[in-house]
């Protein structure tokens, strides 16, 4: 009797092992099949580049000094307006722009205009500025709502409210053939280039914009601002 129980126990253990092996093998076959169905694709590329370059080098900074012999202007009330072109290079025909800035300068304001270029490479603004709005602005003070900043100690207070950044988000922009409801139509120039990420020839979209940055120059202050571009899924 004892011998029969031992044999039965051995048979049950073998059955469990076979069942586990079967489940593992089925899982392996399933995932192997999945890998043949789904190819991991690299993410879409997007970067902001100088308007005079096409090699994909990222625009590191903008020169913001007032230029007398340019489109820059100064109003009678002392408000400075400077205009700077940029280019968004991407593998996706739709994207969105965002501006992040501090608020030390009086009446600091940003607008982004769609732009076009001539055959000679001259870039000029066209149409109305991109619609958009601030996501964290206090309607009473027009400053950024206070928040926890990672670059400060958790117990420290930010002494100057102007150090809190404002986030301005534009509507999504796309070429005519890729527009969605509420998006802004822009002109993109398409060029086929070698893409190092996929190691294939790929279409790149070059979309030009003009930034208008204005402020009232009553006192000398310093502000930081960043412009960012993000691909939008189609």
DRENDO-1510 file (C-alpha; in Angstrom, 1 decimal, always signed):
<recs>
REC; n; res; u; v; w
REC; 1; UNK; +0.0; +0.0; +0.0 .
REC; 2; UNK; +2.8; +2.3; +0.9 .
REC; 3; UNK; +4.6; +1.5; -2.3 .
REC; 4; UNK; +1.4; +2.3; -4.3 .
REC; 5; UNK; +1.1; +5.7; -2.6 .
REC; 6; UNK; +4.8; +6.5; -3.4 .
REC; 7; UNK; +4.2; +5.6; -7.0 .
REC; 8; UNK; +1.1; +7.7; -7.1 .
REC; 9; UNK; +2.9; +10.7; -5.6 .
REC; 10; UNK; +5.7; +10.3; -8.1 .
REC; 11; UNK; +3.2; +10.2; -11.0 .
REC; 12; UNK; +1.5; +13.4; -9.6 .
REC; 13; UNK; +4.8; +15.2; -9.4 .
REC; 14; UNK; +5.7; +14.2; -12.9 .
REC; 15; UNK; +2.3; +15.4; -14.1 .
REC; 16; UNK; +2.7; +18.8; -12.4 .
REC; 17; UNK; +6.2; +19.2; -14.0 .
REC; 18; UNK; +4.8; +18.3; -17.4 .
REC; 19; UNK; +1.9; +20.8; -16.9 .
REC; 20; UNK; +4.3; +23.6; -15.8 .
REC; 21; UNK; +6.6; +22.8; -18.8 .
REC; 22; UNK; +3.6; +22.9; -21.1 .
REC; 23; UNK; +2.5; +26.3; -19.8 .
REC; 24; UNK; +6.0; +27.7; -20.0 .
REC; 25; UNK; +6.4; +26.4; -23.6 .
REC; 26; UNK; +3.0; +27.8; -24.6 .
REC; 27; UNK; +4.0; +31.2; -23.1 .
REC; 28; UNK; +7.3; +31.1; -25.0 .
REC; 29; UNK; +5.6; +30.2; -28.2 .
REC; 30; UNK; +3.0; +33.0; -27.7 .
REC; 31; UNK; +5.6; +35.6; -27.0 .
REC; 32; UNK; +7.7; +34.4; -29.9 .
REC; 33; UNK; +4.7; +34.8; -32.2 .
REC; 34; UNK; +4.1; +38.3; -30.7 .
REC; 35; UNK; +7.7; +39.3; -31.5 .
REC; 36; UNK; +7.1; +38.5; -35.2 .
REC; 37; UNK; +3.9; +40.6; -35.2 .
REC; 38; UNK; +5.1; +43.7; -33.4 .
REC; 39; UNK; +8.3; +45.4; -34.4 .
REC; 40; UNK; +9.7; +47.8; -31.9 .
REC; 41; UNK; +10.0; +51.1; -33.7 .
REC; 42; UNK; +12.2; +54.0; -32.7 .
REC; 43; UNK; +10.3; +57.1; -31.5 .
REC; 44; UNK; +9.6; +60.0; -33.8 .
REC; 45; UNK; +12.4; +62.6; -34.0 .
REC; 46; UNK; +12.0; +66.3; -33.3 .
REC; 47; UNK; +14.4; +69.1; -32.6 .
REC; 48; UNK; +14.5; +72.9; -32.9 .
REC; 49; UNK; +17.3; +74.0; -35.2 .
REC; 50; UNK; +18.7; +77.3; -36.5 .
REC; 51; UNK; +16.9; +78.4; -39.7 .
REC; 52; UNK; +20.2; +78.6; -41.6 .
REC; 53; UNK; +21.2; +75.0; -41.0 .
REC; 54; UNK; +19.8; +71.6; -42.2 .
REC; 55; UNK; +22.3; +69.2; -40.6 .
REC; 56; UNK; +19.9; +68.6; -37.6 .
REC; 57; UNK; +22.1; +70.4; -35.1 .
REC; 58; UNK; +20.1; +71.5; -32.1 .
REC; 59; UNK; +19.5; +75.2; -31.5 .
REC; 60; UNK; +21.3; +75.8; -28.2 .
REC; 61; UNK; +20.3; +79.4; -27.6 .
REC; 62; UNK; +18.9; +82.6; -29.2 .
REC; 63; UNK; +20.6; +85.9; -29.4 .
REC; 64; UNK; +18.2; +88.3; -27.8 .
REC; 65; UNK; +20.0; +91.7; -28.0 .
REC; 66; UNK; +18.0; +94.5; -29.6 .
REC; 67; UNK; +19.1; +95.1; -33.2 .
REC; 68; UNK; +18.7; +98.5; -34.7 .
REC; 69; UNK; +19.1; +97.3; -38.3 .
REC; 70; UNK; +16.4; +94.6; -38.1 .
REC; 71; UNK; +12.7; +94.1; -37.5 .
REC; 72; UNK; +13.2; +94.7; -33.8 .
REC; 73; UNK; +11.5; +97.8; -32.6 .
REC; 74; UNK; +11.0; +100.0; -29.5 .
REC; 75; UNK; +7.6; +101.6; -28.8 .
REC; 76; UNK; +7.2; +105.1; -27.4 .
REC; 77; UNK; +6.2; +103.7; -24.0 .
REC; 78; UNK; +9.6; +101.8; -23.8 .
REC; 79; UNK; +8.3; +98.4; -24.8 .
REC; 80; UNK; +10.9; +96.3; -26.6 .
REC; 81; UNK; +9.9; +93.9; -29.4 .
REC; 82; UNK; +12.4; +91.5; -30.8 .
REC; 83; UNK; +11.8; +88.9; -33.5 .
REC; 84; UNK; +13.7; +85.7; -34.0 .
REC; 85; UNK; +13.1; +82.8; -36.5 .
REC; 86; UNK; +13.4; +79.2; -35.6 .
REC; 87; UNK; +12.8; +75.9; -37.4 .
REC; 88; UNK; +11.2; +72.7; -36.1 .
REC; 89; UNK; +12.6; +69.6; -37.8 .
REC; 90; UNK; +10.6; +66.4; -37.2 .
REC; 91; UNK; +9.7; +63.1; -38.7 .
REC; 92; UNK; +6.0; +63.7; -37.8 .
REC; 93; UNK; +3.8; +66.2; -39.6 .
REC; 94; UNK; +2.1; +67.3; -36.4 .
REC; 95; UNK; +3.6; +68.9; -33.3 .
REC; 96; UNK; +3.0; +71.3; -30.5 .
REC; 97; UNK; +5.1; +74.1; -29.1 .
REC; 98; UNK; +5.5; +75.1; -25.5 .
REC; 99; UNK; +7.2; +78.1; -23.8 .
REC; 100; UNK; +8.4; +78.1; -20.2 .
REC; 101; UNK; +9.6; +81.4; -18.7 .
REC; 102; UNK; +10.2; +83.2; -15.4 .
REC; 103; UNK; +8.5; +86.6; -14.8 .
REC; 104; UNK; +11.1; +89.2; -13.7 .
REC; 105; UNK; +10.7; +91.6; -16.7 .
REC; 106; UNK; +7.7; +93.8; -16.7 .
REC; 107; UNK; +5.0; +92.8; -19.2 .
REC; 108; UNK; +7.1; +90.0; -20.6 .
REC; 109; UNK; +5.1; +88.5; -23.4 .
REC; 110; UNK; +5.7; +85.8; -26.1 .
REC; 111; UNK; +3.9; +85.2; -29.4 .
REC; 112; UNK; +4.7; +82.6; -32.1 .
REC; 113; UNK; +3.9; +83.2; -35.7 .
REC; 114; UNK; +3.9; +80.6; -38.5 .
REC; 115; UNK; +6.6; +81.5; -41.0 .
REC; 116; UNK; +7.5; +80.7; -44.6 .
REC; 117; UNK; +10.8; +80.9; -46.5 .
REC; 118; UNK; +11.8; +82.0; -50.0 .
REC; 119; UNK; +14.0; +80.2; -52.5 .
REC; 120; UNK; +16.9; +82.3; -51.3 .
REC; 121; UNK; +16.4; +81.1; -47.8 .
REC; 122; UNK; +14.8; +84.2; -46.3 .
REC; 123; UNK; +12.3; +83.4; -43.6 .
REC; 124; UNK; +9.3; +85.7; -43.0 .
REC; 125; UNK; +6.3; +85.5; -40.7 .
REC; 126; UNK; +2.9; +84.8; -42.1 .
REC; 127; UNK; -0.6; +84.7; -40.7 .
REC; 128; UNK; -1.9; +85.2; -37.2 .
REC; 129; UNK; +0.0; +84.1; -34.1 .
REC; 130; UNK; -0.6; +80.6; -32.7 .
REC; 131; UNK; -3.5; +80.3; -30.3 .
REC; 132; UNK; -2.6; +79.0; -26.9 .
REC; 133; UNK; -2.7; +79.8; -23.2 .
REC; 134; UNK; -1.0; +79.5; -19.8 .
REC; 135; UNK; -1.6; +76.4; -17.8 .
REC; 136; UNK; -0.5; +77.6; -14.4 .
REC; 137; UNK; -1.2; +81.4; -14.3 .
REC; 138; UNK; -2.9; +83.0; -11.4 .
REC; 139; UNK; -5.7; +85.2; -12.9 .
REC; 140; UNK; -5.3; +87.9; -10.3 .
REC; 141; UNK; -1.5; +88.4; -10.3 .
REC; 142; UNK; -0.8; +87.0; -13.8 .
REC; 143; UNK; +2.2; +85.2; -12.2 .
REC; 144; UNK; +2.7; +81.5; -11.9 .
REC; 145; UNK; +0.9; +79.6; -9.2 .
REC; 146; UNK; +3.2; +78.6; -6.4 .
REC; 147; UNK; +4.4; +75.0; -6.7 .
REC; 148; UNK; +7.1; +72.6; -5.4 .
REC; 149; UNK; +10.3; +73.1; -7.3 .
REC; 150; UNK; +12.8; +70.2; -7.4 .
REC; 151; UNK; +15.8; +72.5; -7.5 .
REC; 152; UNK; +15.0; +73.8; -4.0 .
REC; 153; UNK; +15.2; +72.1; -0.6 .
REC; 154; UNK; +11.8; +70.8; +0.6 .
REC; 155; UNK; +12.0; +73.0; +3.7 .
REC; 156; UNK; +13.1; +76.1; +1.8 .
REC; 157; UNK; +10.8; +78.9; +0.6 .
REC; 158; UNK; +11.2; +80.6; -2.8 .
REC; 159; UNK; +11.7; +84.2; -1.8 .
REC; 160; UNK; +10.8; +85.7; -5.2 .
REC; 161; UNK; +7.4; +84.7; -6.7 .
REC; 162; UNK; +8.9; +85.6; -10.1 .
REC; 163; UNK; +11.1; +82.5; -9.9 .
REC; 164; UNK; +8.2; +80.2; -10.5 .
REC; 165; UNK; +8.0; +79.4; -14.2 .
REC; 166; UNK; +4.9; +80.0; -16.4 .
REC; 167; UNK; +3.9; +77.3; -18.9 .
REC; 168; UNK; +2.4; +78.5; -22.2 .
REC; 169; UNK; +1.1; +75.8; -24.5 .
REC; 170; UNK; +0.2; +76.4; -28.1 .
REC; 171; UNK; -2.4; +74.5; -30.1 .
REC; 172; UNK; -1.2; +71.5; -32.1 .
REC; 173; UNK; +0.2; +72.4; -35.5 .
REC; 174; UNK; +0.2; +70.3; -38.7 .
REC; 175; UNK; +0.3; +70.4; -42.5 .
REC; 176; UNK; -2.9; +70.7; -44.4 .
REC; 177; UNK; -3.3; +66.9; -45.0 .
REC; 178; UNK; -2.8; +66.1; -41.3 .
REC; 179; UNK; -5.1; +68.6; -39.6 .
REC; 180; UNK; -7.4; +67.7; -36.8 .
REC; 181; UNK; -10.2; +69.8; -35.4 .
REC; 182; UNK; -8.9; +72.8; -33.5 .
REC; 183; UNK; -5.4; +72.5; -34.9 .
REC; 184; UNK; -3.4; +75.2; -36.6 .
REC; 185; UNK; -2.4; +74.7; -40.3 .
REC; 186; UNK; +1.3; +75.5; -40.9 .
REC; 187; UNK; +3.5; +75.1; -44.0 .
REC; 188; UNK; +6.1; +72.4; -43.7 .
REC; 189; UNK; +8.9; +71.8; -46.2 .
REC; 190; UNK; +9.5; +68.1; -46.7 .
REC; 191; UNK; +12.9; +66.7; -47.5 .
REC; 192; UNK; +14.0; +63.0; -47.7 .
REC; 193; UNK; +17.1; +62.3; -45.7 .
REC; 194; UNK; +19.0; +59.4; -44.2 .
REC; 195; UNK; +17.7; +58.7; -40.7 .
REC; 196; UNK; +20.4; +57.3; -38.3 .
REC; 197; UNK; +17.8; +55.9; -35.9 .
REC; 198; UNK; +16.1; +53.6; -38.5 .
REC; 199; UNK; +19.1; +53.5; -40.9 .
REC; 200; UNK; +16.8; +54.2; -43.8 .
REC; 201; UNK; +15.8; +57.2; -46.0 .
REC; 202; UNK; +13.0; +59.0; -44.2 .
REC; 203; UNK; +10.8; +62.1; -44.7 .
REC; 204; UNK; +11.7; +65.1; -42.5 .
REC; 205; UNK; +9.4; +68.0; -42.0 .
REC; 206; UNK; +10.9; +71.5; -41.7 .
REC; 207; UNK; +8.4; +74.0; -40.2 .
REC; 208; UNK; +9.4; +77.6; -39.6 .
REC; 209; UNK; +8.2; +80.1; -37.0 .
REC; 210; UNK; +8.9; +83.6; -35.8 .
REC; 211; UNK; +9.1; +84.3; -32.1 .
REC; 212; UNK; +8.1; +87.8; -30.9 .
REC; 213; UNK; +9.4; +88.5; -27.5 .
REC; 214; UNK; +8.4; +91.8; -25.8 .
REC; 215; UNK; +8.9; +93.5; -22.5 .
REC; 216; UNK; +9.0; +96.9; -20.9 .
REC; 217; UNK; +12.5; +98.0; -20.2 .
REC; 218; UNK; +12.1; +100.2; -17.1 .
REC; 219; UNK; +14.7; +98.3; -15.1 .
REC; 220; UNK; +17.3; +95.8; -16.0 .
REC; 221; UNK; +16.1; +92.3; -15.0 .
REC; 222; UNK; +17.0; +88.8; -16.0 .
REC; 223; UNK; +14.6; +86.1; -17.1 .
REC; 224; UNK; +15.0; +82.5; -18.3 .
REC; 225; UNK; +12.8; +81.1; -21.1 .
REC; 226; UNK; +12.8; +77.9; -23.1 .
REC; 227; UNK; +10.9; +76.9; -26.2 .
REC; 228; UNK; +10.2; +73.2; -26.7 .
REC; 229; UNK; +8.6; +71.2; -29.4 .
REC; 230; UNK; +6.7; +67.9; -29.0 .
REC; 231; UNK; +5.5; +65.4; -31.7 .
REC; 232; UNK; +1.7; +64.7; -31.6 .
REC; 233; UNK; +0.5; +61.2; -32.4 .
REC; 234; UNK; -1.7; +60.9; -35.5 .
</recs>
